[in-house]
């Protein structure tokens, strides 16, 4: 995953719960947002972590807030990528690697 999901330190990173741990480890990040929280929903229920659990509207807001300031990188499964597609800008690039989809939104949205 590392060669496909390179990220500058200011990149906003979002992952599925199933890929959250791998993304955090590979990218050496502890500030990853989550879509489809699944098994980590309990940890995301704590007040200091709630903002990291994104629904579709929150995702749109985060992408809009990052425009011009930071790239956005999503590391998700195929089904999640399909569900999120209507909520992402047209210039989102997509790369599939098995069951993992890397979506990248450049800062110049």
C-alpha positions as CSV (number, residue, x, y, z in Angstrom):
1,X,0.0,0.0,0.0
2,X,2.8,2.4,0.7
3,X,3.8,2.9,-2.9
4,X,0.2,3.6,-3.9
5,X,-0.8,5.8,-1.0
6,X,2.1,8.2,-0.5
7,X,0.9,11.2,1.4
8,X,2.6,14.5,2.4
9,X,2.4,15.3,6.1
10,X,-0.5,17.8,5.5
11,X,-2.6,15.4,3.4
12,X,-6.0,14.6,4.9
13,X,-6.3,10.8,5.1
14,X,-9.6,9.0,5.3
15,X,-10.0,5.2,5.4
16,X,-12.5,2.4,5.9
17,X,-12.5,0.8,9.3
18,X,-11.1,-2.4,7.8
19,X,-8.2,-0.4,6.3
20,X,-7.7,2.1,9.1
21,X,-5.0,0.2,11.0
22,X,-3.0,-0.6,7.9
23,X,-3.3,3.0,6.7
24,X,-2.2,4.3,10.0
25,X,0.8,2.0,10.2
26,X,1.9,2.4,6.6
27,X,1.6,6.2,6.5
28,X,2.7,6.5,10.2
29,X,-0.3,8.7,11.0
30,X,-2.5,8.9,14.0
31,X,-4.9,11.5,12.5
32,X,-6.9,9.4,10.1
33,X,-10.6,10.0,9.5
34,X,-12.9,7.1,9.1
35,X,-15.9,6.3,6.9
36,X,-17.9,3.2,7.6
37,X,-16.6,2.8,11.2
38,X,-17.5,-0.8,11.7
39,X,-15.4,-2.5,14.4
40,X,-13.7,0.8,15.6
41,X,-17.0,2.6,16.2
42,X,-16.6,2.3,20.0
43,X,-13.3,4.1,19.9
44,X,-14.8,6.8,17.7
45,X,-17.6,7.3,20.2
46,X,-15.2,9.1,22.6
47,X,-15.6,12.9,22.6
48,X,-12.1,13.5,21.4
49,X,-12.5,11.2,18.4
50,X,-16.1,11.8,17.3
51,X,-15.1,14.3,14.6
52,X,-13.1,11.6,12.8
53,X,-16.2,9.5,12.1
54,X,-17.4,10.9,8.8
55,X,-20.8,10.5,7.2
56,X,-21.4,11.7,3.6
57,X,-22.1,15.3,4.5
58,X,-19.1,15.6,6.8
59,X,-16.9,14.1,4.1
60,X,-18.2,16.7,1.6
61,X,-17.5,19.5,4.2
62,X,-14.0,18.2,4.9
63,X,-13.1,18.0,1.2
64,X,-14.5,21.5,0.7
65,X,-12.5,22.8,3.7
66,X,-9.3,21.2,2.4
67,X,-9.6,22.7,-1.1
68,X,-6.6,24.8,-1.9
69,X,-5.0,23.8,1.4
70,X,-4.3,20.1,1.4
71,X,-4.7,16.9,-0.7
72,X,-7.3,14.4,0.4
73,X,-6.5,10.7,0.3
74,X,-9.1,8.0,0.7
75,X,-8.1,4.4,1.2
76,X,-11.3,2.4,1.0
77,X,-12.9,-0.9,-0.2
78,X,-14.6,-1.2,-3.5
79,X,-18.2,-0.9,-2.1
80,X,-17.3,2.2,-0.1
81,X,-15.6,3.8,-3.1
82,X,-18.9,3.3,-5.1
83,X,-21.0,4.7,-2.2
84,X,-18.7,7.8,-1.9
85,X,-18.4,8.6,-5.6
86,X,-21.4,11.0,-5.7
87,X,-19.9,13.0,-2.8
88,X,-16.5,13.5,-4.3
89,X,-15.4,16.2,-6.8
90,X,-15.0,15.4,-10.5
91,X,-11.2,15.7,-10.3
92,X,-10.8,12.8,-7.9
93,X,-8.3,10.2,-9.3
94,X,-8.9,6.5,-8.7
95,X,-6.6,3.6,-8.5
96,X,-7.7,0.0,-7.7
97,X,-5.4,-2.5,-6.2
98,X,-7.3,-5.7,-5.6
99,X,-10.1,-5.0,-3.2
100,X,-8.5,-1.6,-2.1
101,X,-9.3,1.6,-3.9
102,X,-7.1,4.7,-3.5
103,X,-9.0,8.0,-4.2
104,X,-7.0,11.2,-4.4
105,X,-8.3,14.7,-4.5
106,X,-5.6,17.3,-5.2
107,X,-5.5,20.4,-3.2
108,X,-6.3,22.5,-6.2
109,X,-10.0,21.6,-6.4
